[in-house]
Structures are given as C-alpha cells and as structure tokens.
Amino acid sequence: MRKILSLLKGIPLWMSILTPILIIGEVIMEVTIPRIMKDIVDIGIANQDIAYVTLHGGKMMLMALCSLAFGALAGWTASVASIGFGTRIRKALFDRVQDFSFSNVDRFSTSSLITRMTTDINNTQQSWMMLIRSLVRSPIMFVSASMMAFSLNKTLSLIFLIAVPILVAVLVFVVVKAHPRFKVMLEHFDALNGKIQENLIGIRVVKAFVREKHENNGFSKTAAELRDAQVRAERLVIFNMPVLQLMIYACILAILWLGGRMVVFGTMGAGALISFISYVNQILMSLMMISMACTMLVISKASITRIAEVLNDTPHIPDDAEGNPDVKDGSIIFENVCFSYNGDEENCTLNHINLTINSGETVGILGGTGSGKSTLVHLIPRLYEVTSGSLKVGGIDVRDYPQETLRNAVSMVLQKNVLFSGTIKENLLWGNPDADDDTVIAACKAAQADGFIASFPNGYDTQLGQGGVNLSGGQKQRLCIARALLKKPAIIILDDSTSAVDTATDSKIREAFQRELANTTTLIIAQRISSICDADKIVVMDNGRIDAVGTHEELLASNAIYREVYESQQKGVA
C-alpha cells in the first residue's frame, strides 16, 4: 500500500488535497440551510414577516448555490485525482512488467496481468475517488448534522443514536465477510480473461477443428462460475442496503410521531421539527454513503493486494552490474553450468554444461524435444539466470554486464515468431531503429524476405494484423530473421527459426549468413540436419546434458543419437 500511495505525486496529489477542502465547504453550507429554514418557519412565517422570510430565503438560496459550486468542483477535482492516480498505477505496473525477467513473467499468467491492469486498477481508482470524497464528506456530515440535531432537541436525538450502533454493526459484518469473496471473484475474472485470450489467439484452430460449440460451452461454464462468485460476493452488499433503508424509514417514522406530539403540545416548533428531520436525513444518508464507500474499499482491497503482488515482485535477475564493459567479441564459454526453472539444484533442466564456442563460429544444436536446447540459448542473453556454474560472453561473466549492453550484443529469433501490429518496416526497425531503407532491404534480402514483401501492393509499408496474422509461418520467420540481422550483433541465435521454410530457402538463408555474418557467432537450433551440417561444430543434447560435440562427419562416425536422426531423415528424403 505504501508503494501504491507513493504514486500520488504531481497534479493528482494537490487535487486530492483540494477535494476534501471543497467538501468541507459543501458540508458547512448544507448543515446551515436547515437551521435557516427553522427560523423562516418559526419566526418569519409565524409572525407573518415577509421581509424576514425574503431575507433568510435569499440566504438559503445563496448557500444552496455555494453548496452546489463546492460539490461540483469537488466532483471534478476528485475525478481528475483518481484518474491521474489510476494512470500512474497503470504505468508503474506496466513498467514493472517490462523489468521482469522470464521467470517473473512465468509466475503471472497473461490473463491475470490483464485483469490487474484493467479491472483491479479501475477498482482502485474508484475507491480513491470515494476515499477523498465520500469518506471525507460523510463523516464530517455525520458529526456536523448530529451536533445540530442535538442542539435542536436532545430527546429526539436519542432515536438515531439508537439506530447508529445497529448500522455500524451491519457495516462491520459486511466489510469482514465480503473481502475474501471479492478476492475469489477477481480470480474468476482472471480465468474468464484467459479463456477469451486463448480463444481469440487460437480462433483459426477452433474453426479448423469445428470446435465452436465446445468453446461456447467452455466459455459459458467459465462465465457462470464468475457469475456465481460475483453473486456470492454481492449478496452481502445487497443485504446491507435494505437494512440501512429500513433503519432510515423507522427513524423518520419515530421522529414524526414523537416530534408531531411535541409540536401539538407546544414543546417544539414546526420549523424545528422540519429542520430536525432534515438533519436526521443527512445523518442517515451519510451513514449509507459510508457503507457504500466501505464496500467499494473492500472490493479495492482485494484489487490493491493483487496490484501490490506485481509491484513488489522484484526482478529475479537483478541489473546491478558495476561499470559498463563492452562485449568485445562473440565467444561463449559454459563452465559447469546447471539450471533449474524453480531454483532447485536437485532437479535441474540443464546439468553440468561445459562448452566453449569461439567468436565467429557457427554452431548447430540438435536434440530431441525437451532436451534443453532452447533453455541453453536463453541463458546467453541472461533471459534466465544460471543456477550454478559460470557463463561467459566475450570473456566476461554475463552477470557482470548491464543487461542492456549484453542483450544489445545478442540477437535472438525465438521459437515462437512474434510480430506486432503496424507496418512491416516498423516491425523490422525493432532490430535497429536508425537503419535506413537500403540497410533494411539488404537484411530482408539476406533473410529471403524481400521477394514476398515486394509482392505486396504497399511493400514495406504493408500493415500487419495483430501478431502478423496475414502472413504465413515461413514469411513470419523470415521477417524475424531480418529483424535480428538489422541488429548487427556479436552473437545471433536462431531457435528452430527456419522450420516453416522449404529446404531451398533454408539453404539460401544459410549462404547469406556465411556471407553477412562472417565475424558473428551463430547458434542454430534445428531439427533438420541439413540446416546445421555445415556448422563448425554441432552440439548434441540429450536430457539436459551435452551428449557429444563435433563436426557432421565426426558425429556420424561416433554418436548414436546423431546417426539415428540423420538416417531417419535420409529415409524420409528417399
């Protein structure tokens, strides 16, 4: 909570301070009006003094206008403050996610992060507005109206003094019981967002397998679970309102009955009774507003907890390297490296990796599914932290580089090709924002992408749909390769990045790499031996360990795993 409140700086802060000041002015006007009304009835009307009625009536109108002005300004400042607060939380949350390492991101699902950045922040934003407005206005109104009512008639004041403890007890009950239910409700929001996200991303698969009915049933089930959780949470809030209204009407009836008797017997003026009823309305309505605000705070408490979980989750890979060493070359040395996703050294995904790659070498990496190929290369740009051992790039431990320096020296084409909404050129410039048109075209020619780009009516200015949905898998792979080439890195990593292109195109890409990346260390993860057979060395991985290292000919002669893969692929060719 302290970290979230620290975001109250700048304009939202002074707006948040100004709102209660305006609210106090509004309350002073409102609690004064019934007292003037009492004098108008008991003095002006009783004595048929038109001048007195006109004068005090004018005062009432003036105070009503002042109250309206204060209230309108308070509403505006509260809205600006809460929107500014929500914006700052949203930015802080997004910035924190950008700082996360892969292991941090693995902890939170995408749908959960979306809910936290939308629903949870909206709840927090609304609660802040109620906090600086309703929870300032209502207590001040309650105290002020109670004092005014007590000064008018001590006997009648006992009625609402009896009602107040009952209302407070109901409010405390709701606050205590509702919080865990709203927390469960927000978790169901996560599940619903996850279902929607999964369906929209995989809509082509859904259509291809004619699974619309199955997805509709699944969505209906998730939506029904959210509805049930929401009803269970809101049931307490719904219970709160009838109790409040019952107490308000009971108080008004009791005051009218007892007050009417006092007016009849002459112990209380009609104006005083009218004024007293106005104060009772103000008192009980302020309690109702406190109840509603507290209910909103209960909802937001669950949301704030979820937001704080993200803000307080420090990046698992700290960027605290001292100095700013440059990556002098593309050499890579693994020294007895072990890695576990959960940090458990007894259950490692990679075990005792020892490997030396010289700068400028082309290295192929081969292995079965789950053998640890992608995990191995993710350690090089420090997307994950080694659990034990040492990993050096350019002769320096990766932990001694600033992350930006290290990652700028390493280009990766990940197994999953990711493109963003925008033009083809805008996506390519992720590799180098300063690249000119000739450099972009040269990179695309090397990646064998220029041909299909030129076939589009708008060429490099062709708009891509979300995730590049209007491109084939092979086209997306080639654009991602071109984007990586534009970075001109010391190390380039291709994680099965030519699996969707034909062998002829794959061969042309490898030829371009030999020409364009002569001094760049190239790591190629591939399933096809033809993609790596010309590499300077090939690493065969099996079950998180290096099974063998050698050239194509050496491995054919000495390694059973490599020979088995080669023979199976040769049979496929035959």
N, C-alpha and C positions, 0 to 999 in steps of 0.2 A: 504494500500500500504506500509506503514511503517513497518507493521508486516511481510509482504512478503519479503521486502528488507532486513529485519534483518536476513533472512536465508542465506544471502550472506556471508558466513564465510569459512575459510579454503581455500582449493585449488581453488574453483570457484572464490573467491574474487581476489586472485593475478592473476589468469588467466584473469579475467575481466578487471583488471588494465593493464596487459601486452598487451592485444589485441589492445586498442587504440594507444599505443606507437608504436607497429608494423605497424599499419595502417598509422600513420603519416610518418614513414619511407617509406612506399609504395607510398604514395601520393607525397612526395618530389621527388622520383625517376621518377614518371610518368609525373609530370609537368615540369621536367627539360629536358626530352627527346625531346619534340617538339622544344624547343629553340636550342638545339644542331643540330637538323635536319635543322632548318632555316640557321644556319651558314654553314652547309655542302653544301646546295643548293646555297645560295647567295655568299659564299666565295670560298669554295673548288671546286665545280663544275663550277661556273662562271669563276674562274681563272685556271681551269684545274690543280688544285694542288692535285695530288693523295695522297701525304704524309698527307696533311691536312684532306682529306676525310677518309683515313685509320685511322688516329689517333682519329678523332672525331667519326668515325663509331665504333671504338673499345670502346670508352666511352659510346656510346649509348647501345651497346650490354651488357656492364658491368652493366649499370644502369637498363637495362631490366631484367637481371638475378637477380640483387638485389631486384628489384620490385617484381619479381616472388617469391623470397625467403621470403620477408616480407609478401606478400599476403598469401602464403601457410601457414606460421607459424601463421599468424593472423586467418586464417580459422580454424586451428587446436585448437588454444587456445580458440577461440570463441565457438567452438563446445564443448570442454571439460567444459568450464564455464557454458554454457547453459544447458548441460546435468546434470552437478552437481547441478545447480540451480533447475532444474526440479525434480531431485531426492530428494532434501531437501524439496521442497514444498510438494511433494507426501508423504514423510514420516511425515511431520508436519500435513498434512491433515488427514492421517490415524491415527496418534497419537491422534489428536483432537477427531476424531470419537470414538476411544476407550475410551476416557474420558467422552463421553456423557452419560447422564442418559437416561432412556427410553423416557422421554418427549422430550429431544433434538432430539433423533432419529425419533420420531413421526413427527417432523417438516419437515424433509427432506425425500423424497422418496428414495428408494434404487436405482432406475434408475438415479435419479438426482445426487446422490453421486457418482455413477459410472462414469457419464459423467464429473463431476467436477474433478475426479481423473484421467481421461484419456484425453478426448478432450480438456478440459479447461487448464489442466496443459501443454499439448503439445503446445497449442496456446501461453501460457505464456512463455514457454521455447523457442519457435521460435522467439517470439518478443524480448526476452532478447538478443538472438544472433544477431538479426538485430540492436538492440539498441546500442550494444557495437562495432558493426562492420559497418553496412551500415550507421547508423545515426551519426557515427563519421567520416567515410570516405567521405560521400557525402558532408556535409557542408564544410569540410576542402578543398576538391577538388574544390567545387564551388568557394570559396573565392580565393584560390591559382590560379586556372585557369583564373578567372576573372581578377585578378591583372596582370597576364602575358599577357593576351589578350589585356587589356587596355594599357599596356606598348608598345605593338606592333603597335596598330592602334586605336586611340581614336574614329575615325569616325565610323569604322565598329563595334566597341563595342556597339554603340547605338542600333544596331539591336537586339542583345539578351537582352539588358537592357529593351527593349520594351516588349519582349516575357516573361520575368521572372514574372512581375506582373500578367499576364494572367494565367500562370501556377500556381502561388501561389493561386490565387482566386479559380481556379478549385479544387485545393487540399483542401483548407479550406471548400469548399462546400461539397466535398466527406466525409471529416472527420466528419463534423457536422451531416450530414444526415445518414451516414452509421451505427453509433453506435447503435441506438435503433433497427435497422433492424437486426443486427447481434445478439443482445440480444434475440430477438424473435426466431431467427434461432436456438440458443443454447437450448432454451426451447423446441423446436420441437425435438432436439436431445434427450432430456430427455424422451419425450413421446415415441420416437422410441425405445430407450433402455428399457423402461418399457414394451413395447409391446413384445419385444424379450424375456426379462426375464420371463414375465408371461407365454408366450407360451412354453418356454423350461422347466420351472418348472412343468407346467400342461400338458405336451405332452401326458401322458397316458390318461388323461381325454379327451383330444382332440380326440385321437384315439378311445377311448371307445364310444364316442358320435358321431363319424364320422363328426367332425366339421372342417375338414381340409380346406374345401372351404370357410367357414365362417371366419376362422383365416387368410387365404390368402387374402381375401377381406379386412379384418380389417388392416392387415399389409400394403397392397397396399395403402389404404387410408392414413394411418399414414406416410408412405414413401412419398406419393405425397404431403402431407402438408409440410413435411420437404423440399422437392424439391422446392415447390413454395416459401417458406420462404427464402431458400438459393438463389434462382434466384433473388428474390426481393432485397436481400442484395448485391449480387454480381453484380447486374446490374449497380450500381453506380461505382463499381471498374472497370467494363468493360468500362464504359463511360470515365473513367479517362485516360486509355491508348491511345485510338485513338486521343484524344485532345493533349496529350503530343507528340505523334509521328508527328501529323500534324504541331505542332509548331516547332519541331526539323527540319523537312524537309523544312519548309518555311524559317527558319533562314538560313539553309545551302544554299538554292537557292538564297536568297537575298545576302548573303555574297559572293557566287561565282560570281554573276552578278556584284555587286559593286566592289568586290576585283579584278575581272578579268579586269574591266575597269582601275582600278588603276595600275595594272601590265602593261597593254597595254600602258598607258600614262606615265609609268615610275615613278609614285609616291609611288609604293610599290614593293618590290622584290617578285619573285615567291616563294622563300623559306619562306618569311614572311607570304604569303598567306596560304601556306600549313600548316605552324605552327599555324596560327590563326584558320584555320578550325579544327585542332586537338584540340585546346583549347576550341573551341565552342562545339565540340562533348563531351569533358569532362564536360563542364558546364551543357549542357542539359541532358546528361546521369546522372549526379549527381542529377539533379532535379527529373529525373524519378525514381532514386533509393530512394530519399527522399519520393516521392509519394508512392512507393510500401511499404516502411518501415512504413510510417504513416498509410497506410491501414491495415497493419498487427497489428499495435498498436491499431487501432480502434477495430479490432476483439478481440485482447487480453484484451482490457479494459473491454469488457463485461465478458470475462472469469475471469479476475482478480477480478471483482466485485463479481462473484459467488463463487470464492475460498475464498475471504475475508469474505463472509457471514458465511461460515463454521468455519473459523479460529477465527472469532470474536464472535461466538456464545458460550458464556461461559456455562459450565455445569449447569443445573438448580438445581442440588443437589451438593452443594459445599462440598469438602472433607477437611474441615478446623478444624476438632476436635483437641483439645489440649490434650496432653498426649496420652497414649496408653493402655487404660483399656482392660482387657481380658473379654471375655464373660464367666462368671463364671458358668452359668447353662442355661438351655433351657426354662426358664419361659418367658411368653409373657403376657403383660398387655396392653390392649387398653383402654384408658381413654378419652371418649367423642370424638372419632376420626371422623373427617369429611374429605372427599377427593373429589377433582374435578380435572379432567384432564386439564382443562383450567384455573384453579385457581379461578374460580368464586364460591364464597361461597354460592351464592343464587341458584346454580344449581349443587349440589354435587352428585357424583355417590355413595358415601358412606355417611350415615348420622348418627351421634351420636352413634358410635360403642363403646360399653362398654363390655369388655370380658377379663376374666382372665384365663390363661392356665398355670397350674403348670408344673414345669420341669419334664420330663419323661412321661407326659400324652400322650395318643393317642386321638386325636380329629378329628371327622368326620365333614365335612362341606357339607351341602346339600342345594340345592335351584334351582330354575328354571333358564333358560337361561337369562342372563342379570341381575341377582340378585346381582352381585358384588362379587362372590366367589373368582375369580382369582385376582381381584383388591385388595381384602382384604389381600391375602397372599403376593402379590407383595410389600406391604408396609413393611413387616417384614425385608427383607434384604435391605430395602431402595432403591429398584429399582425405586419407585416413592416416593415423599415426601408428608407427610400428610399435608393437607391444614390447618387444625386446630386440636387442641387436642394434646394428647401425646401418643406415642407408646414406651413401654419399653421392652427390651430384657435383661434377666439376671439382672433385677433391674435397668438398666441404659437406659436413653433415646437413641434411635437409632442415634440421631443427635450428640451424644457425643462420638460415636465410629468412629475411622478411617474406611473408607468403606471397606478396605481390611480385617481388623480384623472381622468386622461384617459379611461380606459375606463368609469368610472362615469358620465361625461357622454355616452357614445356607446352606443346600443343597437343590436344587430345581430340581424337574423333571417337566418341563413345559408342558403345554397342547399340544404344538407342539413339537414333538420329533426331536431334531437337532443332527445329526451326521455329521462328517467331512470326507473328503477324507483321506484315509490312512488305516491302518490295524485296526482290532477290538481292539487289545491290545492298540494301540496308542490312540484310542478314549476313552478307559476305563481309561487310565492313566491321562486324564484330571482331574479326581477326586482326584488323588494322584500321582504325577509324580515319587515319591520314592517307590511306592508299589512294592513288589516282586511278583513273579509268584504265590506263594501259596496264598497270600492275594487277588490277582486279581481273582483267581479261586474260592476262598471262597465267594467273593462278587457276582460272577456270579451264583454260586450255590444257594445263598440266593435269588437272583432275578430270579431263574428258567431259567437262560440263558445258563448255562454250557452245557446242553444236546444238544441244537441245534448248539452251537459253535463247540462242539466235532464232530458233524456230517459233518462239512466242511472238505475237504481234507487238508487244511492248518491250521485248528483250529483257534487259537487266532491270527495267522498271516494272516488270510484271508483279502484280500484287499476289502474295501468297496467303492462302487461308490459314486459319489457326493450326499451328503445327505443320504447315506445308501440306494440307490435305489434298491440294490439287496437283501434287507431284507423285510420281511413282517412288517405290522404295529405293531403286537404283539412282534415280535423279536426286533424291534427298541425300543419299550417301555421297554422291559426287560433289554436291554443294557444300556439305560439311567438310569434305577433304579440302576443297578450295579455300574455305574459310580458315582452316588450320594452316594451310600453306602461306596465306597472307601474313600470318604472324611472324614468319621467318624465324622459327625457334631454334634453339640449340638441340632440342630433343622433340621428336614427333612420335606420337603413339597412335597407332591405328588398331582399334579394338574390334576386330571382325568387321571392318568398315567397308569391305568390298563384297560382302556375301550376297548382295542383291544385284550385282552387275555380272554380265557374262564374262567368260574367260578371256575373250579377245580384248574387251575394255579393261579388264583387270591387268592384262599384260601391258597395255599401253600406259596405264597409270604407274606401274612399277618401273617402266622405262623412263617415264617423266621424273619419277622420284630419283632415279640414279643420276639423272641429268641436273635436276633443280636442287637436290638435297645432298650434294656430294660431300659437304662438310657437316651435315646434320646427322645426329644419331637417330636411327629409325627403328622403332619396335613395332612389329606387325604380329598381331594375334590373328590366326586364321585357322579355318577348318580344312581348307584345300591346301594340300602340299604344294601344288603348282604356284601358289601365291608366295611361298617362302623358300622354295628350293634353291633360289639363287642367293639367299642371305649369307652373310659372312659366317654366321653361326646360328644354330637352331636350338632352342631350349625345349625339351620335352618335359611336361609336368604331369604328375600323377598323384592324386590325393593330397594336394597341398605341399608336395615336395618336388624338387628337381630330380627327374629320373635320369636324364642324360643331357649333355651339351656337346654339339659337334656340327660338322657340315652335313649336307644332304647325303653325300657318299659315305661318310663315317657312320652316320646313324643307320643307314640302310644295312650296313655290314654288322653293326654291333648292338642295336637297340630293338628289342622285340616289339615294343609299343609302336614305334615309328614305322617299322617294317610292316606291321599289321595294317596300319592306317593307309600306308602307301599302296599295298597290294589290294586292299578293298576298293580304293579309289581307281586303281588301274583297271580292275574288273568292271567298274562302273563305266569307264571310258570305252572298254571293249564291248 
